[in-house]
């Protein structure tokens, strides 16, 4: 009787743990990550500081530890980029150190800036990646959001978004699916660190 109760209890504990871990992983794949408003003063000031005035620009925020960001970088390198648009990739690295992928991006024509998560949060008020920011010639943010309609989708919409913004028809912002770059947001999404459990 006692052995049966212990077995049942063990199965229930295992089931509860599996459901909890599965729930955390599911949330990470379905929940859009927060971004600041396109009118956020710190964000607007930061993009104006990194892109020249009087030209269209695109800022791509990528996190080195994020698989979604890595797939997006592969997409950026594989596509013909729009003429007349200055593109900057902000690579978020936990130690603000460069890597070989930064050089590949530079050779492909992208400007690259490497920052740590705290700098990204303080300067741009961004704590997630990948994020696309389209900047108009007047320095205003014409688009701020994600690249895809669904998490891990291979259908990237950045080229269409940039074209629509330049035609004065910016689309509604797509959700940001990816990874938290800040420890604060990572804790909020996964307070028990279940997603990092081996």
Residue, then its C-alpha position, 0 to 999 in steps of 0.5 A: x500500500x505504501x509502495x503504491x502510494x509512493x509510486x503514484x506520488x512519484x509519477x504525479x511529481x514527474x507529471x507536474x514537472x513535465x507539464x511545468x517545463x512544457x508550459x515554459x517552453x510553449x510560452x517561449x515559442x508563442x508569446x511575443x516579447x515586449x519592445x518600446x513604443x516607436x516614439x520612445x525618446x531614448x530609442x529615437x535618440x539612440x537610432x538618430x545617433x547611430x544612423x545619419x540624417x536624411x536617409x532611410x535606415x534599418x537597425x537590426x538588433x540581434x543577440x549572439x546567444x539567440x537561435x532566432x537571431x542567428x537564423x535572421x543573420x543568415x537571412x540578412x546575409x543571403x538576401x539582396x538588400x535594398x538600395x538607398x538604405x543604410x543598414x546597421x546590425x547591433x549585435x548583443x554579446x554578453x561580454x560586448x566582444x566581437x566574433x567572426x559573424x560580425x566580419x561577415x556582416x561587414x563584408x556584406x555591407x552592413x555596419x556593425x556595432x557590438x554592445x552588451x545587454x545593459x547598454x542595449x537596454x539603457x540606450x535603446x530601451x530594448x531587451x529582446x531580439x531579433x528586432x527590426x527598426x526602420x528609420x525615416x530620413x527625418x529621424x523618426x521610427x517608421x517601424x519597430x517590431x519583428x521579422x516574422x508573423x510566427x515564431x521560427x518562421x522562414x518567411x522573413x518580411x523585412x524587405x517588404x516592411x522596408x519597402x512599405x515604410x519607404x512608400x509611406x505605408x508602414x505595416x502594423x508591427x509584427x510580434x517580436x519572437x526570439x530571446x530576452x537579452x536582459x536578465x530582467x526579462x529572462x527572469x520574468x519569462x522563466x523565473x525558475x530557469x526551467x528552459x535552461x535545465x539540461 
